[in-house]
Amino acid sequence: MLFSQLVNELKKGSSGVKEYKIAHDPVIYQAASIEKAKSNEISFIEKGSYLFNSINESNASAVLIPDDITLINKMNSKGISWVSLENPKIGFAESLELLYPDKKPIASIHKTAVIEKDVKIGKEVYIGPNVYIGKGSQIGNNSIIHPGVVIYEKVDIGEYNELHANCVIHRNSKLGKYCIINSNAVIGSEGFGFIPTQKGWRKMPQTGEVVLESNVEIGSGSMVDRPSVGETRIGEGTKIDNLVQIGHGVITGKGCAMASQVGIAGGARIGNRVILAGQVGVGNRVVVGDEVIASSKCGIHADIEPGKIVSGFPAISNKLWLRCAANFKKLPEMAKNIKQLNQINSD
């Protein structure tokens, strides 16, 4: 693709093209990081990036950049084609979609797939080898079911969903449109429901269901459990990383993001546009307000008001946690001073 063609396509996107300069209109074959980009490759630099100086050694043929006159002058001096954008990272994402378009499998049902009675399959659906679909399930139009996927009975898969190899969708689960379930994820598995008795743990039957609203993505190896009654619901547009555990009866709002190894205990309520960084833990029935940000390894054991940024274990205000963290290394000396003061007072 010629760089001029790519720029014209970017103008149609959401990255906010401002101005550009095309030097010799290079052909762009692929993309790379700014440090490793070679001739006929495109890269990007974000505003304020520590990689600003990397352009001096870069061999990229074209770069997406912020509106920065110093950077523009560097590009011009090296004869590199460039386009300035409001958001170069979004522009790079759009460029990747242009350079590496998805190759969708041709609609078909593989001969090794096992499809039980009363299954409804929509139009233009691909079902790969060794897929199992249980009784009474529905597969929406234009969905892609990759090899080895297991779909239990009475599962409702909406339109344009993509289920990657070896994921499992348990009974009564419901997926909206444009969801992506990555390999080895499990949707609708039994919640961890046990009652302590004098004779040991009494199992609570998990008869509820899991609902994924539209545009939800679930990472590899992540689990979303069903409750004993009612539902576990993941809000529209929520993105869940690999190795995340969502407990039974959890309700999340729209547009949330959860990084790897997040764990949410049963009955918790997560608001809209909440960000949970890696290894955050949310306690049983805790309510996390809209637009809360929890930093890595944060332990949330009490309700968090909307808009708060929290850190630490247990979670406290991020600003307070930073002050505390700054004093951690001083604790041995402080303890020594207190001991000396106590000795003086005792004398």
Buried (B, 14 or more C-beta within 10 A) or exposed (E): EEBBEBBEBBEEBEBBBEEBBBBEBBEBEEBBEBEEBEEBBBBBBBBEBEBBEBBEEBBBBBBBBBBBEEBBEBBEEBEBBBBBBBBBBBBBBBBEEBBEEEEEEEBEBBEEBEBBEEBEBBEBBBBBEBBBBBEBBBBBBBBBBBBBBBBBBBBBBBBBBBBBBBBBBBBBBBBBBBBBBBBBBBBBBBBEBEEEEEEEEEEBEBEBBBBBBBBBBBBBBBBBBBBBEBBBBBBBBBBBBBBBBBBBBBBBBBBBBBBBBBBBBBBBBBBBBBBBBBBBBBBEEBBBBBBBBBBBBBBBEEEBEEEBBBBBEEBBEBEEBEEEEEEEEEEEEEEEEEEEEEEEEEE
